[in-house]
């Protein structure tokens, strides 16, 4: 099984609106477009869990333009959540499909590091693919995955 992780693209600075309502900056739009092209055809038969925040939804919407997703869930509980929240959902609710999570730091980076025993702080618009080999996501645990792909527009 594989787990795909994307940290939302660059958002505008807060100017009084709620953090959850922040939208992508022009650089974030460019990052999302580049990631969409890179991921074209790579995420077939994948379940998507995306934070409810505007910036994650926008990032995913652009990525989805070059891919076909039928199983998409926008999750309020993934807004600025910790890795434990995502782990609980992966172990409890994943099925036989690979999973793509579009989320926020620090939870998304902590999840990457938990599964791969790395020390990476994901930057905006960054993507990683973790391969668990024959393990299902329900069977995954600390240090059982390895990074097999990644991308970030510079």
C-alpha positions, -999 to 999 in steps of 0.1 A, spaced: 0 0 0 10 36 -5 3 68 14 6 101 -5 11 133 16 7 168 3 12 199 24 -10 227 10 5 252 -14 16 287 -3 -13 307 11 -18 345 15 -8 360 48 -36 365 73 -51 399 70 -78 396 96 -99 367 82 -100 334 100 -70 312 93 -92 284 79 -105 309 52 -70 319 39 -67 312 1 -37 304 -20 -12 331 -30 -1 334 -66 30 313 -57 7 287 -43 -13 286 -75 19 280 -94 30 253 -70 -3 235 -73 -2 236 -111 33 222 -112 23 195 -87 -8 187 -108 14 181 -139 39 160 -119 12 138 -103 -8 133 -135 -16 95 -137 3 86 -105 -26 85 -81 -51 61 -96 -75 42 -74 -67 65 -44 -89 76 -15 -85 114 -8 -88 129 27 -84 167 25 -86 193 53 -116 216 51 -94 247 50 -97 269 18 -60 265 10 -60 227 12 -92 226 -9 -78 249 -35 -45 229 -36 -65 197 -41 -89 212 -67 -59 222 -89 -42 188 -85 -75 170 -93 -77 188 -127 -51 163 -142 -63 132 -122 -95 113 -117 -107 109 -81 -140 94 -71 -135 89 -34 -129 123 -18 -137 133 17 -132 169 30 -124 166 67 -128 193 94 -109 171 118 -78 173 95 -76 211 98 -43 218 117 -45 183 133 -17 163 148 -3 131 134 -22 111 160 -55 122 145 -44 111 110 -29 78 123 -62 70 141 -82 75 109 -57 55 88 -58 26 111 -96 27 116 -110 39 83 -86 30 54 -97 3 29 -78 -15 2 -71 17 -17 -40 39 -14 -47 72 5 -38 108 -3 -39 133 26 -38 170 18 -30 187 50 -10 212 72 22 213 92 31 202 116 9 172 116 16 162 80 54 163 85 51 145 118 32 117 100 58 115 73 86 112 98 68 87 120 63 63 91 98 67 76 120 75 105 132 106 87 135 142 100 118 163 72 98 194 76 75 195 46 74 229 28 43 244 12 33 226 -20 55 196 -12 45 160 -19 59 126 -7 49 91 -14 54 65 13 54 28 3 45 2 29 52 -28 6 28 -57 14 15 -40 46 -20 -24 45 -24 10 60 -42 -6 89 -10 -27 95 14 2 92 33 15 122 64 35 131 93 31 106 74 7 84 74 29 53 99 42 29 99 73 7 97 63 -30 87 96 -46 86 133 -38 82 167 -55 83 204 -48 85 233 -72 114 255 -64 
